[in-house]
Amino acid sequence: LERHRATLGATELRAGASAHVAEIVGIALEMAIEDRRPREVLAWAERGRAGALTPRATAPPEDPELARLLGELRVVAGEADAAAKRGDDSTGLLRRQAQIEERVRGRARLLPPEEGGGVQPTLDPVDLLAALGDRVLLEYVVCGEELWVIAGAAGRFTLRRACAVAQISSEADGLRVALRRLAFGSPVPQLREAARQGAYYARGRLQHLLFEPVRDLIAGRCRIIVPMGALHAVPWAALHEPGEAHVVAPSASLWARAAVAPPRKGPALLVAGPRLAEAGNEINAIAGIVAADRTPQVLTGAAATVDAVREAMG
């Protein structure tokens, strides 16, 4: 499927093929979890993430005929969508769209595939454990209605059930609402106190649901957290005590690649945005940390204009 997806020149067609890839990954995860094989679960979870996080560039194809067909396809698809919204008959446009899609597939099959054949490299668990060192990996995986966590620490991987996914969604929603009310404030003391109590309760519940199953593995270690699905909405920084180091990464593979990469050259850019009461203090604190490695460029207050930030980012 990955090789087939690499031969497709249109983003729309690759997205359709990706749905089949995700289905196979889900089946493989379910089988690996049933057999309690943490390395297999990790490998398939990472393979599913890699396909989504390392997309092919969206530049137009170099083949002029394929580029022309794709342009025509987008025009016809747009006209068909507009006709459907107006309530007009779009049968002819949909038939034309199907014909162009078939021509796109035929043309794409004649072109050479992407470099590497579109197949994602296999995650090496030994290299990942070496990159972790004294840190602990917590990669969360959704299987059906259940949330599982793969913990990598002390040279081995462990698979444990965490909780039901619905519990995470409910508590994360409650914590975000409470934090938002506390951040923007309220003139009514009772509402402020209710928000504070709600935040503490939801925070405690999430800490228990997400960390308690692996409490014996994470004590005193920096946590590399790889969320999935509903967990992307969890405010992870709010779940850690002062002094508990953690990193939230989109995948273990990408984190490991970044961990061993040489540091970037050039100054760091630190910007405090407007209407954020504590942004200046936070930026100054970060600047003191960054200065140990390289001199940062700091833009705060009136100096943090759009033009200044755009020029500095360049």
N, C-alpha and C positions, 0 to 999 in steps of 0.2 A: 504493500500500500504506500509506503514512503517513497519507493522508487516510482510508482505510478504517479503520485502527487507531484514529484519533481518534474515530470514530463509535461505537466499542464501549464500552459502559458498564462491563463487568466486567474486572477485572484478569486473570482467567484467559483471557478471549478475546483481550485485547491481547497477552498473552504468546505465544499461538499465532500471531497475526499477525506478531509480532516475529521469529519463526523464519524466516518467508518473507523479511522485510526483510534479515536477516543473510545469507541465501542469495544474494540479489541483490547485496548489497555484496561478498560473496566473489567472485562471478563478475566484477563490475566491477573489483575489485582485480587479479584475475588478468589481465584483458585490458589494464589500464593498465600493469602491470609488464612484460607481454610486449612492449608497445610502447615501454617505457622512457620513460614520461611522468610525471615526479615530481610535477608539480602535480595531475594527475589521481589519482594514487595517494594523495596527501595529502588531496584533497577527499573521496574515497570512504572513506578510513580515518576521517576526522573525522566523516563523515555516519553511519557505523556506530556510532562512539562516542557521538555526540550523542543517538541514539535511546535508548541505554542509560543515559546520564548525566543526561538531562533528562526523567524520567518524569512523567506526570501525577500530581497529588495523589491520595492513596488515600482521601480522604474519601468517605462515601456519596454516591451521586448525588442531585441535588435532586429528580428525578422520583420521586414516591412509589411508583408502580407498578413502575418499574425497580428501586427499592430493595427492594421486597417480593419480586420475582422473584429477585434476587440472593441475598437471605437464604434463600429456599426452596432455591435451587440449592446453596448451601453446605451446608445441612442434609442434603439428599438425597445429595450427593457424599460427605459424611462418613459417612453410614450405609452407602453402597455400599462404601466403603473398609473400614469396620469389618467388614462382612459377609464381604468377601473374605479378610480376615485370619483370621476365625474358620473359614473354609472353608465358609460357608453359600452358598446360591444367591442371587446378587445380580442376576439377569437383570431382574427387575421394577424394581429400583431404578435400574439402568443405563438401562433404557428410559425411566423417569420423568425421569432426569437429562437425557437427550437431548431430551426434549420441552420441558423448562424452558429448556435452552440455546437451542433454536430460538425460543422465545417471547422470551428476552432479546435475541437478535439482531434479531428483528422490532421489539421496542419501541425498541431503541437506534437503529434506522434512522429512527424517527419524530422523534427528538430532534435539536436543532441540534448541529452538530459543535463541537469545541473551538475556542477563539479561535486564529486563524492557520491553521485547517484541519489542524493536526497535522503540517505539513510543516516540517522543520528548516531554518533559514536557511543559505544557502550560505556556506562559508568564503571570505573574501576574502584571497588570498595576499599581495596588496600590503600590506594592513593588518597582516597577520601579520609580514611582513618588517620593517615600520616599527616594530612593537612590540618585535621582537627587538633592534634596535640592534646593539650589538657582541657580543651573545650568539649562541649557535648552538643551533638546534633539532635534536634527534635523536629522530625519531619512528620507532619500530620497528613493522613490519607483518609479520604471518604470512601466507604464501601457500603452501598445501599443506604440505609438510614443510620449507620454506625460510623463513629470517628475512631480511627486507630492512630497510634503514634509509634514511629520507628525511632529509637534512641540509639545514637552511636557514641560510645564513650569507652575509654579504657581498652581500646583495641578490639571491640566487638559490637555487634548490633543486636538490639533487643526489640521485639514487637509486642505491644500491649494495647488492649482496648482502653479507650479513654471514656467515651460517653455517647449518647445519642446526639446526632447533629442538631436536632431541633432545640435541644437545651442550650447549645452554644449561640444559636441565632437569637433566641429570646433574651438571654443575659447580655449579649453584646449590644443589642438594640437598647436595652435599659441603661447600660453604662454610658453609651454615647449620648443619649438624651440627658442624663443627669450631668455629664461633663459639660455639655453645651449650655445647660442652664447655669452651671457654676461659672463658666467662662464669661458669659455675657451679663451675668448678675441679675438681681431682682431687688426692687425696693422693699419687698415684703420679707421680713426676717423668717417667717414660717416657711415660705417657699424655698428660701436658700437652705434652710436646715433640712427640709424634706429632700432636696436635691442632693445634699451632702450624704444623708443617710442612704438614699437610693444608690449613689455611686459606690459607697463602701460595701453595700450588700452585694451588688452585681459584681464588683471587683473580687470579693471573696469567693463568690460562686464560681467565677471563671478561673481563678487561681486553683480552686479545688478540682474542677473538671479537667483542666488542661495539664496541670503540673503534678497533681497528687499521684497519678498512676506511675510516674517515673521519678518520684521524689528521691528515692534512694540513689539515683544516678546523676542528679543535677546539683546536689549540694555543693556550693562553693565554686561551681564551674561557670564560665561564660557560656551562654546558651545561643546556639545558632538555630533560629526558629524558621522553619519553612512551612508556611500555611497553605491551605487548599480550600477552595470553595468559600463557604460562609466565613471561614477564619480570616480571610483578607480584611473583613470589616471590624475585626477585634482591635481595640486600641492597646497594643501590646505593651507600650511604654508604661501604661497605667497599672499593669499587672506585676511590675517588679518593684522590689524595695530599693531604697537608696543604696548604691554601691553594688547592686547586682547587674553585672554587665550582660548585655544581650545584643544580638544582631537579627534583624528580620530580612530574609533573603527570598527571592522568587524560586530558587531551586538550589539543591545542594551542589549540583555540578557547577553552576555559575559561581556560587560562593567559593568553591574550592579553586576554580580557575582564577578568580580575583585574589584569593589569599596568597597564591604563589607568584602572582604577576609583579614585576618590578614597579615601584612607586612612580606615579606620573610626575613629570617635570613641570616647572612653572608654579606661579603662586596660586594659593587657594583663594576663591572668591566667596565672601561671606556678606549676605545682604539681609537687612532687617526691613520687612515690609511695613506698610502703613496700617494704622488702626489696630496694632497689636501691642498692648501695653508693656509686655515683658520682653518683646523681641530684641530691643537694644541690649538689655542685660544678658540675654542668652547668647547673642552674637559676640559680645565682648568676652564672655566666659569661654566660648568655643575658640575665639581668636587666641586666647592665652594657651590653649591646648595645642592648636595647630602650629603656633609659633615655634614650638620645640623642634619641628621638622622643617618648616619652610615659612617664610614671611607671608602672611595673608593680606589680601586686599579687602578692606572693610568698607562697606557702604551702608550708612545708617542715616536716619533723619532726612534732612533736606538734600543730602548727597545721594540718596538712593532713588534717583530718578530713572524713568524707563530708558532714556538714552544712555545714561551712565552704566546701567546694568547690561544693556545690549552690547555696548562697546567692550565692557569687561569680559563678558561671556565669549566674545570673539577671540 
